[in-house]
Structures are given as structure tokens and as C-alpha cells.
């Protein structure tokens, strides 16, 4: 039985990026190749984020959208959450590298 605060593999309620944990490092390059990144800026513009806004990125995955929001709107508070601890680790590294 898992201890408090841990999730047993059978209790996992999410699908890893690209459906397999070992494919996580390929997730962002794969989306870039498909052109999925091009849709992020128009979505951010539609949100009309302003200084002082608080943005919650639910299912942030590797954090690419959250980091882009913060880069475009440095005066906004941006928080990303995701159930995949491996994706969150990538997101935290990306955030540190971007100084967000």
C-alpha cells in the first residue's frame, strides 16, 4: 500500500506525454515539428492577460505555455500544475533556465 503523498502506479490517473514516460524528452520537439507552438501566441493574446493577473495553467506538462505566458506578460503571476512528476521536473528546469 502506498504511503501518504505517493501515488501507486495503478492509481495514476493521467497519460504521460506521448503516452510513454521514456518519450517525454521528445515531447516539445515533436510539438514544434508539428507546428503546435504556433497556436500558443494567439491563445495567449485572446486571454488579454494584464499586469497583476494570476494565470493557472492546468495540465502544464513541460511548462512551455506557462513560460511563454510569463515571457510575454512578465507582470503576471503564472503557476502551472500537472499530475506527471517527470513533466513537472522538465517544467521546473525550463522555468529556472528562463528566470521566470
N, C-alpha and C positions, 0 to 999 in steps of 0.2 A: 504494500500500500504506500502511495506517495506521501511524503511529509507535507505539512502546511507550506504553501507557497510554491510548490513544484507541480508540474503537470506531467502525468504519466503519458507515454506515447499513445496509449489507447484513448486518453481523454482529450487529445489535441483536437481542436475544433477549427483548424484553418488549413488551407492548402498552401504549401511552400511555393515561392516564386518559381515559375516554370514547372511546377508540380513535383520537383525533386530537390532536396536540400543541396545536393552537390552542384546543381545548376545555378545557384544563387549568384556566383561571381559573373555569370554570363547574362544576368537579367537586364541590367542597364544597357550594356552594349547591344543586346538583342532588340530592346525597345527603340534605341537610337537608330539601328539599321532599318527597322520597320517604319520609322518616321513618327513614332508615337510622341516624341518630345515636342513636335511642332504644335500639338494641341494644347500644351500646358499654358503657354502665354495667353492665348485667347480666353481660356478658362479663368486665369488669374485676373485678367482685365475685366471680365464680366462680374467678378466678385466685388469690384470697386473698393478694394481694401485701402484704408487710410491710416495715417499715423495714430497710434493708440489702439487700433483694433486688435483683438485677440483671435487668432486663427487656430482651429483644431483640425489637423489632418488625420482622419480616422483611417487606419489601414495604410499608414505611410510607407510601409515596405522599406526600401533602401533610402528613403528620405529625399529623393530627387525633387519632388514637388515642393516639399517644405523648405528646402534650401533655396530653391528658385524664388519662392514667395518672399523669403527673408532678404534675398539679394535685391529684388525689385522694390520691396517695401521694408527698408531697414527699421522704420519706426513702428512696425507691427510686432506683436509678440506671436511667435509661431511655435506650436507644440505638435509633435507627431506621435501617434500611438500605433502599435501593431502587436499582434499576438505572437509573431515569429521572432524569437530572441536572436536568431542569426541575422535576420534582416535589420533588426534594431542595432546590432553591433556595426553593421555597414553604415547605417544611418548616422550613428554617433561619430564614426570616423570621418564621414563626409562633412558633418557639421563642424567638427574640430578643424578640418582642413580648410574650410571656408570661413572660419572665425565667426560663426553665427551665434 
